[in-house]
Amino acid sequence: MAAKYTITYFDAAGRAEVTRLAFAAKEVEFNDVRLTSDEWKKMKPSVPQGQLPIMEVESGGKKTVICQSGAMARFVAREFGLYGKNNMENSMVDVALETIEDLFKELIKIYTASDEKTKDELKAELGKTVVPKFVKNFEDMIGGKDWIVGSDMTIADLAVFSLFKTMPSMFGEDSTKCYRENKNLQAHAKRVSENKGIKKWLASQPVKK
Ligand SMILES: N[C@@H](CCC(=O)N[C@@H](CS)C(=O)NCC(=O)O)C(=O)O
């Protein structure tokens, strides 16, 4: 019997969207559970490491909960052939995922800033210096190729697509100006969004933040 998957997170893209997109791209069904903050408060003590997202995998009569968004994304990527074709490609996928994690950390700095003034300063810096640095990193990875790693779409492509798609709604249009001006990355985003499963997902599951 096929495995049953449940992703639990908040009603946001955040750290769950790349795994959701992997299911969408491969047109594999999963349970998309989105908690309110009250529901989360009740559930938190029973969740491994006390944070979201988590993914429950039911297979062969056994239920396993995977926490840590990177572990979830990599699990799904390995299951569905989105992790490259050999050890070197796996590593290059990891390079992209770790780079996305570095960008996430920059974004979290804005969320956790102690006062509005610092928040505004960090937001202004995001579009001016932080994002351009990351855009250069991803531009170096993709160059004129179709995909970030190898000859097929991987979880790395979904991670880059997802984060840059979400950022404007959280940090303003200016935050991703440099990304929108990059021809190779725009072509890349178009390629990802034209995947049949992703197209369906984007049409049916608008994520607000
Ligand atoms: N390294 C963890 C970080 C998880 C994390 O920071 N989760 C946040 C949401 S993005 C969370 O659960 N916040 C609520 C809480 O800590 O109670 C991962 O990648 O999954």
The ligand as a Tripos MOL2 file, in Angstrom:
@<TRIPOS>MOLECULE
LIG
   20    19     1     0     0
SMALL
NO_CHARGES

@<TRIPOS>ATOM
      1 N1         15.0630   24.3980   12.0750 N.3       1 LIG1
      2 C1         13.6320   24.2430   12.1700 C.3       1 LIG1
      3 C2         13.0360   25.5680   12.5800 C.3       1 LIG1
      4 C3         11.5550   25.4260   12.8710 C.3       1 LIG1
      5 C4         10.9080   26.7280   13.2690 C.2       1 LIG1
      6 O1         11.5910   27.7400   13.5510 O.2       1 LIG1
      7 N2          9.5960   26.7050   13.3090 N.am      1 LIG1
      8 C5          8.8210   27.8550   13.6930 C.3       1 LIG1
      9 C6          7.9340   28.2770   12.5150 C.3       1 LIG1
     10 S1          8.8440   28.6060   11.0460 S.3       1 LIG1
     11 C7          7.8850   27.4600   14.8130 C.2       1 LIG1
     12 O2          7.5320   26.3160   14.9830 O.2       1 LIG1
     13 N3          7.4460   28.4640   15.5750 N.am      1 LIG1
     14 C8          6.4880   28.2520   16.6290 C.3       1 LIG1
     15 C9          7.1010   27.8080   17.9130 C.2       1 LIG1
     16 O3          8.3430   27.6890   18.0360 O.co2     1 LIG1
     17 O4          6.3170   27.5900   18.8470 O.co2     1 LIG1
     18 C10        13.0800   23.7630   10.8220 C.2       1 LIG1
     19 O5         13.6910   24.0650    9.7930 O.co2     1 LIG1
     20 O6         12.0550   23.0760   10.8160 O.co2     1 LIG1
@<TRIPOS>BOND
     1     1     2 1
     2     2     3 1
     3     2    18 1
     4     3     4 1
     5     4     5 1
     6     5     6 2
     7     5     7 1
     8     7     8 1
     9     8     9 1
    10     8    11 1
    11     9    10 1
    12    11    12 2
    13    11    13 1
    14    13    14 1
    15    14    15 1
    16    15    16 2
    17    15    17 1
    18    18    19 2
    19    18    20 1
@<TRIPOS>SUBSTRUCTURE
     1 LIG1         1 GROUP 0 **** ****
